[in-house]
């Protein structure tokens, strides 16, 4: 669809997936931001895409962990990231200098006195909890298992 765009993808074949709510080409949040932007040459843009993150969980019908991830870089510098949860019809994004999607606005940086939250692979939660508690003592640590890298990221 965009032959001049540099695209790096983990998957290479197109397959339709039943139950997925397709994304829109335009989004009201992005349209507002783009209204005052100068154009960028397509050759300067690289997009990395993982079109089916949490493949193992998908095969096990654990669709709450399935995401589509994208990172956008301009002249080699990452400037935006998007995580789409296709089975929940949710999209999260952050764009350097332009903010985040409304569903990320509530996030806050943790204070030194707050419990640390660590999200890890479902298969490693037990061993990571022991290591994290030793490494971050005396701070309290909460370790939660989740499937798929993007699922772990958005849960943080």
N, C-alpha and C positions, 0 to 999 in steps of 0.2 A: 504494500500500500504506500510506503514511503521509501522508494529505492535509494535516495541520497542519504538516508539516515543510517548511522552505524548502529547495528543491533547485535547484541551478544545474548544468546539464549541457551539455557541448559537443555531444553527439549527442542526437537527439530521437526516433528511431524504434527500436523494439525488433526485433532480428533475432537468430535463434539462430546460433551459430557452432560448426561441427563441430569436435570435438576438445578443447573447453574443459571443464575440470573445474569444476563449479559450486561457489561458496562455501557455507559453512554459515551459517545464521542466527545461530547461537551459536558461540562459540569459548571453549575452557577458560581461556585467558589473560584474556579480557575478563570472563568470568563471575566469576572470583576478584576482580577489581577492583571490579566493580559491586556486589558483596555489601554493601559499607559506604557506598555513595554515596547522596546525597540526589537526589531526582528533579529534572530540569530541564524546564521547560516547552518543548514542541515549538516554540512561536513564537520562542523565544530561540536555537534551533539552526539553523544554515545548513550544508548539506553541498554541497560542490563535487565533481563527479564527471566524470572523463574515462573513459568506458567502453571506449574502444578507443584507447589511446595507442600511437603508432607505426603508424598506419594504412598508411602507404606500405610499411613493412617487412612488415606483415601481408599486403598484396597480393602481395608478392614471396616469401611463405612463409618469411620470416625470423622465425619465431615466438618465438625466444629473446629478441627485443627487445620483444615485445608485452606491455603491462601495462594494468591498470585502476588509476586513481589516484583517491583521495578525500581531501579535506581537510574537517575538521569544525571549525566555529567556534561559540562560545557568546557571544551578545551582541556579535558582530563580532570577537572575539578568537580566532585559530586555537589550537586545543587538541589536535588529533590529526591524524595523517596515516596513510594506508594505501596501500601499493603491493601489488597482487596480480599475480602472474605466472601467468595461467590455464593456459598450456600446460605449465608446470613444476609446477603445484600448490604454489606457494610464496606465502606472504603475509608482508609485512613491515609493522610498525606502530610508531609512537611516539606517546606520549600524555603531555603536559606534566603533571608531578607523579606520573605512574604508571609511567614506564619505557618499555621497548621490548619488542618480541617477542624471544623467546629467540634467534632467528637473527641479531639485531643486537647481542647482548650483547658480542661480541668486538671491536666497533669501539673505536678509540682515537683521540684527537686527535693529529695529527702534531706532532713537535717541530721547532724551527727548523732543525735540522741534517739532517732527513730530506728525501728527494726529494719534491717536490710532484707530486701526481697530478691531471691535468686530463682530464676526460672530455668529449668534444665530439661533435657531429654527425659521422656517417661522412663526409659530404661536405666538412667543414672542417678535418679533423685536420692536414693539412700546413701550412696558413697559420697556424693557431692555435699550433702548436708553435714556429714562428719568433717570433711575438709574445710568447708566454709565456716563452721562454728569455731574450729581451731584457728583459722586464718584471721577472722574478724573479731575474735574475743577482745574485749568483753561485750561487744554489741550483740544484740539478739539477731538471729538469722532465721528467716522463713524460706524454706525451699519447696518449690512447687514443680511437679512434673507436667510437661505439656508436649504434645507432638508437633513436629515441624518447626524449623527456625523462625519463620515469621510469626507463628502462633506464640512462640516464647517471647518474641519482641513486643507484640502488641499487648500481651498480658502484663508486661512490666509497667 
